[in-house]
Amino acid sequence: MQISDTFREEHDPITTLQVYHRRLRIPLDYYLNSVKEFTDPWNVRAYQYAVQQYLNEINDHGIIGMVRQERDSQFVYLDAAIRYPVLSD
């Protein structure tokens, strides 16, 4: 049996997602403090959590997708894909 024989796509309603990237520069010490409940602050879930806290504070209801991270000695840079549903006909 193949996957395509058992999986079914649902088509109603069709949702299109607009994707925007937000590049956030966060002071390293602030970032580490904000994700201190994570055992690994360099895990994607910690990145997503930090971005979600930011979106909540600015009252943005986007859906967080992939988040990439870079850092230097002073800052953490999070590049977050934020998705926004748009209903189509």
PyMOL commands that set and color helices and strands:
alter all, ss='L'
color gray80, all
select helices_A, chain A and resi 3-6+28-34+44-57
alter helices_A, ss='H'
color red, helices_A
select strands_A, chain A and resi 15-27+63-71+75-87
alter strands_A, ss='S'
color yellow, strands_A
deselect
rebuild
show_as cartoon
